[in-house]
Amino acid sequence: MKKVERINIMMRYINNRAHFTISEIMREFNISRSTAIRDIREIEAMGVPLVAEVGRDGGYFVMSNSVLPSVRFTDNEIKALFIAFMATRNQQLPYLKSRQSLAEKLLGLISENQQDDLVVLNQILLFEGTNPNNPDLLDLSDLPHPMLERLIQILLSDNYLQVTLTEGNDIQSCPIYLLHLYREKSVWLVEGFDLEEEKRRIFPVDNLTDVEPYPSKKRLSRKKILEQLSKREEVINLVLELGPKAIAQFRKYHPLKITISYTNPYQTTAILRTYIDVDRSEELNEITSWLLFLGGDIKVREMPEEVRASLQARVGMYLP
């Protein structure tokens, strides 16, 4: 590790701790005592407000209520941040306006030479799902559903929600305990436990029209909710053996709830076990499309007849 990189990491290490010793620095960075002392003195000279404690178990601590020096980035760290921004274009992520101001601040911290490197990267790098004619990094585009940020803000303090959503031409309101908020196939989804019907529900954030905290007097405890979910745990009805080509496709994309278990140390064969709700036409269509995406390198151990029939009908569409 180069000295500049080590000093940067050491500064973050120190800033995240109320107290540290020379011995801890030596072990953490695998350096000698003299090198550790020199590095700490250099960090002090940069303005980090360290106070030494004298004694057998003495060490250093950072003075509270003090201004720490500005963060420094290595060339590779700057490229990593910039590429992460590029890779998430057109993703309808929350806090997009904050991402714009963050990018502006980061660009203001770096040198002109580093900025030139980023211009070149912006010209030559393209990512799956992005538009090469997309506006520049600092322009806002593809704003997410306005309810997404409100939902996240409430979730930071409370998982019990009263949600109002549209389904077709109907508007309904229901209380839920939110389990997960996730993005799949370019759509933000809410997975929650319906506190009235006492069952798991999944619906798009795009369907939300209002979100409020749910009154505390009417709440089930989290323990009871998890107990109800465990009682209703679905029975596995789809079991597949995956070969190397199917595993490669699985790694490219798979529904969030589906996982695989590798059956050899080289990760060239695997078993997939999951539950498919065949009564939900949307889920049945999605799993059919995904199984076709996996390709022919699979062996069926168990499969619902509805899924089998859907696959046969879909394949028949492309046959003469």
Buried (B, 14 or more C-beta within 10 A) or exposed (E): EEEEEBBBBBBEBBEEEEEBBBEBBBEEBEBEEEBBBEBBEBBBEEEBBBEEEEEEEEBBBBEEEEEBEEEEBBEEEBBEBBBEBBEBBEBBBBBBEEBBEEBEEBBEEBEEEBEEBBEEEBEEEEEEEBEEEBEEBEEEEBEBBEBBBBBEEBBEEBBBBBBBBEEEEEEEEBBBBBBEBEBBEEEBBBBBBBBEEBEBBBBBBBBBEEBBEBEEEEBBEEEEBEEBBEEEEEEEBBBBBBBEBBBBBBEEEBEEEBEBEEEEEEEBBBEBBBBBBBEEEEBBEBBBEBBBEBEEBBEEEEBBEBBEEBBEEBEEEEEE
